[in-house]
């Protein structure tokens, strides 16, 4: 799949933009604060209906405007799909093939993207929240059901936490309502975790092979899911439900004292190991970066295996963060098969055949030429 054309109106520092792109590497060159990252963000938002940089949609709208609009024409398996996302200060509206989508979860997945930015190098050494967000966004692209379950889980989690605070402050004493919220939470939690186990099993297979290659056959990468409740990949849903029920019964008083839900998918984490050692704790910076790169390249292959098409790759100023060897491996992997958007201040120090065949754009103060 690839984007044939992108139109922006009032998005970040772009007042108006309409530009065609070829199905190859597209390099966006410009100084800082000119709009390089904003362009990649627009593609990401068109795909995911949310930004990778902010949770406040109002920030996406040009400072003196009432709305922002992103339109894209996406080539998929010999047919072109027009997509549109309208962002206002009251919310978002999405259209696919000119038809408004009732739910954003139904819209997401029309374009598949993999974003690799400098902050993604924190995937290994950063907080658990970064890793949870990564896994949720990637599964959500290929599974609308998963996105819906995450949304419903978050809603029940919020209600349950509010009720736990009432119990903590003794403004409520009725445990029946807590039990109802707990039952609803478990229903969505086990579905989410089951899907995460399945996804990570597939991601692991791709990432292990890629990492072995990048490390010249010296390192074996393993990715593990670390649940906050003692469930395993082999458990069926009913067994997971039983384990969750036992956990919440045993920890009910502790949760009331803390006024919050202490267990569930929102508290889970991932563990990366190289040759049996925890990369986050014992890995060198080079190993941590190779792990992050391997996972990102594995995403590309995994999405292709799931939907039969390669996703669009967004490389936001990340090449400068990688050494020559990792740069070369990344560019060789995508060469000729993945539409890629690369932002950089210059390409003078990057020597690779892929970039000699790329389309080059200059961006200056929200103008692309």
Secondary structure, DSSP 8 states (H G I E B T S, - for coil): -EEEEEEEEEETTEEEEEEE--SSEEEEE--TTSSHHHHHHHHHHHHHSS-SS-S-GGGGB-TT-SEEEEEEEEEETTEEEEEEEEEETTEEEEEETTEE-S-HHHHTTSS-EEEEEGGGGHHHHS-HHHHHHHHHHHHHHH-HHHHHHHHHHHHHHHHHHHHHHHHHTTS---HHHHHHHHHHHHHHHHHHHHHHHHHHHHHHHHHHHHHHHHTTT---EEEEEE-SSS--TT--HHHHHHHHHHHHHHTHHHHHHHTS--SSGGG-EEEEEETTEEHHHH--HHHHHHHHHHHHHHHHHHHHHHHSS--EEEEES-GGGS-HHHHHHHHHHHTTTS-EEEEES--TT---HHHHTSEEEEEETTEE-
